Amino acid sequence: MEIAEYIDALRGQGTALAEAAGRAGLDAAVPACPPWLVKDLLRHTGYIHRWAARHITERPASVLDGLEEAEILRGGGPEEDLIAWFLAGHVALAETLARADPALECGTFMAAPSPLAFWARRQAHETAIHRADAESASGSTPGYPADFAADGIDELIMGFGRRRKYAPAASAAGGRLHVAATDTGDGWHIEAHEGRLQPQRAAVQAAADGAGGTGGAGCTVSGPASAVYLFLWNRSGPAPADVTIGGDRGLLTLWQASVRVRWN
């Protein structure tokens, strides 16, 4: 995806998040993020948007330290103004990204074609997943454009999945997890070796049947990109109806226990 596409996605997902929060109510529970309520979700995401925007405006050489979660959840202003406060930060982030010099240099925490591409992509998916949290508080499940969802799967697997902070136990090894987005043709293999997750991209059929690359049996997760996106982000329960899971679930269980993205 291009940077402008990420910014457009950020705009749309943030607006949808605010609308879902309004439908659910500030005191509704967020099922995927206990013990959060919707007001906590707004405070968290609103803070992250402002923190991310600082990297574009201040251009620090390394990623800025952020507040502890407990302090974040005490911020955001009065409850009656929380949705407006969230939207103000969301709009400011999108505008900051849209106006930014494509050649700007600043700190990032995953590989990307450029710092601006990193922050646009990361905030688009940060917002999209938290939109799912807001929707779940009112009993709904969002759908995402297939290409955007496949890109989010790729960011999770090829980006977060490579980070040492999400490494499984050093004793974990063997097996292979195959992930396939059946509507876009994207696929991925994930192996655990010497305490590290080792992902690689593969054609969808290779991911589905174990062919391609080094092959080998394992667990397969396949389905429409939007459904797989939510499943791998632990936003759709253990066995959603539109995601097919086959084979030995050992590495899938390891993935779900290890790659749980949190603020701190």
PAVEXLO-976686 format. One record per residue (C-alpha): x, y, z. Coordinates in Angstrom, 3 decimals, always signed. Layout:
BEGIN
c1:X c2:Y c3:Z;
...
END
This chain:
BEGIN
c1:+0.000 c2:+0.000 c3:+0.000;
c1:+1.063 c2:+3.586 c3:-0.615;
c1:+1.447 c2:+6.132 c3:+2.190;
c1:-1.630 c2:+8.050 c3:+1.000;
c1:-3.668 c2:+4.836 c3:+1.190;
c1:-2.593 c2:+4.273 c3:+4.783;
c1:-3.579 c2:+7.823 c3:+5.681;
c1:-6.975 c2:+7.372 c3:+4.058;
c1:-7.421 c2:+4.114 c3:+5.986;
c1:-6.400 c2:+5.852 c3:+9.215;
c1:-9.020 c2:+8.548 c3:+8.625;
c1:-11.789 c2:+6.048 c3:+7.928;
c1:-10.943 c2:+3.658 c3:+10.756;
c1:-10.650 c2:+6.437 c3:+13.330;
c1:-14.029 c2:+7.873 c3:+12.382;
c1:-15.562 c2:+4.394 c3:+12.564;
c1:-13.956 c2:+3.834 c3:+15.977;
c1:-15.495 c2:+7.023 c3:+17.352;
c1:-18.904 c2:+6.126 c3:+15.942;
c1:-18.729 c2:+2.630 c3:+17.466;
c1:-17.688 c2:+4.105 c3:+20.814;
c1:-20.702 c2:+6.380 c3:+20.718;
c1:-23.032 c2:+3.464 c3:+20.018;
c1:-21.550 c2:+1.302 c3:+22.763;
c1:-21.323 c2:+3.973 c3:+25.457;
c1:-18.276 c2:+4.971 c3:+27.480;
c1:-18.919 c2:+2.459 c3:+30.257;
c1:-19.321 c2:-0.594 c3:+28.000;
c1:-16.757 c2:-3.372 c3:+28.475;
c1:-14.230 c2:-4.069 c3:+25.688;
c1:-14.242 c2:-7.899 c3:+25.472;
c1:-10.810 c2:-8.315 c3:+23.831;
c1:-9.017 c2:-5.991 c3:+26.275;
c1:-10.161 c2:-6.704 c3:+29.814;
c1:-10.572 c2:-4.820 c3:+32.083;
c1:-10.884 c2:-1.894 c3:+29.657;
c1:-14.083 c2:+0.027 c3:+29.177;
c1:-14.743 c2:+2.060 c3:+26.031;
c1:-13.536 c2:+5.215 c3:+27.781;
c1:-10.194 c2:+3.479 c3:+28.427;
c1:-9.968 c2:+2.494 c3:+24.775;
c1:-10.506 c2:+6.097 c3:+23.708;
c1:-7.903 c2:+7.394 c3:+26.146;
c1:-5.364 c2:+4.775 c3:+25.040;
c1:-5.826 c2:+5.236 c3:+21.300;
c1:-6.075 c2:+9.014 c3:+21.564;
c1:-2.785 c2:+9.089 c3:+23.451;
c1:-1.086 c2:+6.783 c3:+20.912;
c1:-2.183 c2:+9.063 c3:+18.063;
c1:-0.657 c2:+12.084 c3:+19.774;
c1:+2.515 c2:+10.150 c3:+20.641;
c1:+2.889 c2:+8.952 c3:+17.047;
c1:+2.377 c2:+12.460 c3:+15.647;
c1:+5.245 c2:+13.741 c3:+17.785;
c1:+7.649 c2:+11.542 c3:+15.829;
c1:+6.670 c2:+13.363 c3:+12.644;
c1:+6.755 c2:+16.869 c3:+14.106;
c1:+9.738 c2:+16.524 c3:+16.462;
c1:+11.769 c2:+14.040 c3:+14.370;
c1:+13.600 c2:+12.320 c3:+17.245;
c1:+16.429 c2:+9.967 c3:+16.283;
c1:+14.935 c2:+7.144 c3:+18.333;
c1:+11.436 c2:+6.185 c3:+19.395;
c1:+10.087 c2:+8.467 c3:+22.108;
c1:+9.399 c2:+7.115 c3:+25.560;
c1:+5.703 c2:+7.049 c3:+26.372;
c1:+3.657 c2:+7.229 c3:+29.526;
c1:+2.836 c2:+4.130 c3:+31.512;
c1:-0.585 c2:+2.701 c3:+30.673;
c1:-2.028 c2:+3.577 c3:+34.077;
c1:-1.170 c2:+7.231 c3:+33.545;
c1:-2.565 c2:+7.180 c3:+30.002;
c1:-5.886 c2:+5.884 c3:+31.313;
c1:-6.127 c2:+8.800 c3:+33.736;
c1:-5.771 c2:+11.332 c3:+30.915;
c1:-7.887 c2:+12.487 c3:+28.022;
c1:-9.960 c2:+15.096 c3:+29.820;
c1:-13.541 c2:+14.881 c3:+31.127;
c1:-15.579 c2:+11.848 c3:+30.124;
c1:-18.240 c2:+13.932 c3:+28.397;
c1:-15.552 c2:+15.267 c3:+26.033;
c1:-13.655 c2:+12.024 c3:+25.398;
c1:-14.992 c2:+11.265 c3:+21.920;
c1:-14.320 c2:+14.826 c3:+20.772;
c1:-10.836 c2:+14.668 c3:+22.360;
c1:-10.134 c2:+11.391 c3:+20.578;
c1:-11.290 c2:+12.779 c3:+17.227;
c1:-9.165 c2:+15.903 c3:+17.609;
c1:-6.020 c2:+13.824 c3:+18.049;
c1:-6.992 c2:+11.448 c3:+15.263;
c1:-7.593 c2:+14.267 c3:+12.768;
c1:-4.346 c2:+15.977 c3:+13.800;
c1:-2.358 c2:+12.772 c3:+13.262;
c1:-3.811 c2:+12.214 c3:+9.797;
c1:-3.124 c2:+15.819 c3:+8.810;
c1:+0.407 c2:+15.667 c3:+10.208;
c1:+1.160 c2:+12.531 c3:+8.190;
c1:-0.405 c2:+13.991 c3:+5.042;
c1:+1.679 c2:+17.183 c3:+5.272;
c1:+4.950 c2:+15.487 c3:+6.186;
c1:+8.054 c2:+15.498 c3:+4.018;
c1:+8.346 c2:+11.964 c3:+2.518;
c1:+12.096 c2:+12.129 c3:+3.165;
c1:+11.828 c2:+12.938 c3:+6.882;
c1:+14.048 c2:+10.982 c3:+9.265;
c1:+12.851 c2:+9.917 c3:+12.712;
c1:+12.835 c2:+6.940 c3:+15.031;
c1:+10.875 c2:+3.783 c3:+14.194;
c1:+10.731 c2:+0.302 c3:+15.699;
c1:+10.205 c2:-1.973 c3:+12.678;
c1:+11.673 c2:-2.101 c3:+9.184;
c1:+9.849 c2:-0.014 c3:+6.553;
c1:+10.588 c2:+1.713 c3:+3.238;
c1:+10.777 c2:+5.035 c3:+5.103;
c1:+9.959 c2:+6.447 c3:+8.545;
c1:+6.841 c2:+8.124 c3:+7.136;
c1:+5.683 c2:+4.833 c3:+5.607;
c1:+6.264 c2:+3.116 c3:+8.949;
c1:+4.225 c2:+5.580 c3:+10.990;
c1:+1.393 c2:+5.793 c3:+8.456;
c1:+1.115 c2:+2.007 c3:+8.258;
c1:+1.464 c2:+1.409 c3:+11.991;
c1:-1.166 c2:+3.982 c3:+12.934;
c1:-3.594 c2:+2.807 c3:+10.270;
c1:-3.522 c2:-0.709 c3:+11.696;
c1:-3.345 c2:+0.423 c3:+15.318;
c1:-6.550 c2:+2.333 c3:+14.721;
c1:-8.212 c2:-0.435 c3:+12.707;
c1:-7.675 c2:-3.041 c3:+15.418;
c1:-8.890 c2:-0.696 c3:+18.138;
c1:-11.894 c2:+0.053 c3:+15.958;
c1:-12.645 c2:-3.691 c3:+16.232;
c1:-12.431 c2:-3.315 c3:+20.009;
c1:-14.949 c2:-0.466 c3:+19.941;
c1:-17.260 c2:-2.441 c3:+17.669;
c1:-17.056 c2:-5.491 c3:+19.945;
c1:-18.229 c2:-3.369 c3:+22.874;
c1:-21.544 c2:-2.945 c3:+21.065;
c1:-21.692 c2:-6.565 c3:+19.886;
c1:-20.494 c2:-5.979 c3:+16.303;
c1:-17.613 c2:-7.312 c3:+14.216;
c1:-16.151 c2:-5.023 c3:+11.535;
c1:-15.099 c2:-6.041 c3:+8.064;
c1:-12.022 c2:-4.609 c3:+6.378;
c1:-11.034 c2:-4.218 c3:+2.720;
c1:-9.171 c2:-7.379 c3:+1.744;
c1:-5.943 c2:-5.695 c3:+0.638;
c1:-5.785 c2:-3.579 c3:+3.791;
c1:-6.411 c2:-6.619 c3:+6.003;
c1:-3.737 c2:-8.643 c3:+4.169;
c1:-1.300 c2:-5.775 c3:+4.696;
c1:-2.150 c2:-5.836 c3:+8.400;
c1:-1.475 c2:-9.573 c3:+8.567;
c1:+1.864 c2:-8.930 c3:+6.886;
c1:+2.762 c2:-6.200 c3:+9.376;
c1:+1.898 c2:-8.480 c3:+12.285;
c1:+3.782 c2:-11.518 c3:+10.975;
c1:+6.765 c2:-9.947 c3:+9.223;
c1:+7.084 c2:-6.979 c3:+11.594;
c1:+5.974 c2:-7.780 c3:+15.136;
c1:+6.646 c2:-11.496 c3:+14.660;
c1:+10.369 c2:-10.801 c3:+14.149;
c1:+10.798 c2:-8.635 c3:+17.234;
c1:+12.773 c2:-10.234 c3:+20.044;
c1:+10.343 c2:-8.992 c3:+22.700;
c1:+7.746 c2:-11.416 c3:+21.313;
c1:+10.110 c2:-14.395 c3:+21.161;
c1:+8.787 c2:-17.694 c3:+22.552;
c1:+10.649 c2:-19.761 c3:+25.112;
c1:+14.131 c2:-20.739 c3:+23.952;
c1:+13.119 c2:-24.400 c3:+24.059;
c1:+10.355 c2:-23.871 c3:+21.491;
c1:+11.291 c2:-25.349 c3:+18.127;
c1:+9.841 c2:-27.417 c3:+15.355;
c1:+6.603 c2:-27.215 c3:+13.456;
c1:+5.416 c2:-24.695 c3:+10.973;
c1:+2.424 c2:-22.366 c3:+10.931;
c1:+0.965 c2:-21.604 c3:+7.504;
c1:-1.242 c2:-18.517 c3:+7.131;
c1:-3.242 c2:-17.917 c3:+3.956;
c1:-5.475 c2:-15.010 c3:+2.950;
c1:-7.587 c2:-16.852 c3:+0.416;
c1:-9.169 c2:-13.790 c3:-1.206;
c1:-5.947 c2:-11.892 c3:-1.916;
c1:-3.495 c2:-14.678 c3:-2.667;
c1:-1.144 c2:-13.702 c3:+0.155;
c1:+0.477 c2:-16.292 c3:+2.361;
c1:+3.068 c2:-16.662 c3:+5.096;
c1:+5.077 c2:-19.398 c3:+6.832;
c1:+6.172 c2:-19.099 c3:+10.474;
c1:+8.632 c2:-21.391 c3:+12.233;
c1:+10.085 c2:-21.316 c3:+15.749;
c1:+13.793 c2:-21.951 c3:+16.064;
c1:+16.195 c2:-21.303 c3:+18.958;
c1:+13.727 c2:-19.081 c3:+20.756;
c1:+12.869 c2:-16.910 c3:+17.747;
c1:+9.901 c2:-16.791 c3:+15.402;
c1:+11.095 c2:-16.957 c3:+11.807;
c1:+8.439 c2:-15.765 c3:+9.353;
c1:+8.600 c2:-15.583 c3:+5.582;
c1:+6.175 c2:-14.683 c3:+2.824;
c1:+4.812 c2:-17.398 c3:+0.538;
c1:+2.209 c2:-17.772 c3:-2.177;
c1:-1.246 c2:-18.504 c3:-0.803;
c1:-1.311 c2:-22.078 c3:-2.104;
c1:+2.106 c2:-22.731 c3:-0.615;
c1:+0.872 c2:-21.429 c3:+2.701;
c1:-2.259 c2:-23.525 c3:+2.476;
c1:-0.684 c2:-26.855 c3:+1.579;
c1:+2.871 c2:-26.610 c3:+2.875;
c1:+4.452 c2:-26.489 c3:-0.570;
c1:+6.976 c2:-23.884 c3:-1.561;
c1:+9.956 c2:-22.800 c3:+0.493;
c1:+11.039 c2:-25.683 c3:+2.696;
c1:+7.618 c2:-27.357 c3:+2.858;
c1:+6.678 c2:-29.601 c3:+5.769;
c1:+3.595 c2:-30.383 c3:+7.791;
c1:+2.194 c2:-28.018 c3:+10.378;
c1:-0.848 c2:-25.977 c3:+11.249;
c1:-2.767 c2:-24.051 c3:+8.593;
c1:-4.838 c2:-20.917 c3:+9.235;
c1:-6.771 c2:-19.779 c3:+6.187;
c1:-9.740 c2:-17.646 c3:+5.250;
c1:-10.689 c2:-14.207 c3:+3.949;
c1:-8.037 c2:-11.635 c3:+4.837;
c1:-10.359 c2:-9.605 c3:+7.070;
c1:-11.246 c2:-12.633 c3:+9.185;
c1:-7.647 c2:-13.866 c3:+9.459;
c1:-6.509 c2:-10.342 c3:+10.365;
c1:-8.859 c2:-10.218 c3:+13.354;
c1:-8.078 c2:-13.804 c3:+14.357;
c1:-4.303 c2:-13.341 c3:+14.441;
c1:-4.740 c2:-10.123 c3:+16.422;
c1:-6.768 c2:-12.172 c3:+18.956;
c1:-9.923 c2:-10.201 c3:+18.200;
c1:-12.312 c2:-12.961 c3:+17.108;
c1:-12.204 c2:-15.795 c3:+19.623;
c1:-10.521 c2:-19.207 c3:+19.447;
c1:-12.337 c2:-20.591 c3:+16.394;
c1:-14.200 c2:-18.050 c3:+14.218;
c1:-16.579 c2:-19.576 c3:+11.702;
c1:-14.945 c2:-17.987 c3:+8.654;
c1:-11.375 c2:-19.054 c3:+9.506;
c1:-10.293 c2:-22.638 c3:+8.820;
c1:-7.695 c2:-24.125 c3:+11.159;
c1:-6.127 c2:-27.486 c3:+10.360;
c1:-3.285 c2:-29.674 c3:+11.554;
c1:-1.251 c2:-29.562 c3:+14.748;
c1:-2.113 c2:-26.354 c3:+16.616;
c1:+1.084 c2:-26.324 c3:+18.672;
c1:+2.819 c2:-23.467 c3:+16.860;
c1:-0.450 c2:-21.531 c3:+16.534;
c1:-0.858 c2:-21.739 c3:+20.315;
c1:+2.747 c2:-20.596 c3:+20.713;
c1:+2.143 c2:-17.676 c3:+18.333;
c1:-0.987 c2:-16.563 c3:+20.147;
c1:+0.785 c2:-16.719 c3:+23.521;
c1:+3.967 c2:-14.967 c3:+22.335;
c1:+2.836 c2:-12.286 c3:+19.860;
c1:+0.456 c2:-10.308 c3:+22.025;
c1:+1.152 c2:-6.685 c3:+21.152;
c1:+0.878 c2:-4.389 c3:+24.150;
c1:+1.830 c2:-0.807 c3:+24.843;
c1:+4.170 c2:-1.661 c3:+27.730;
END
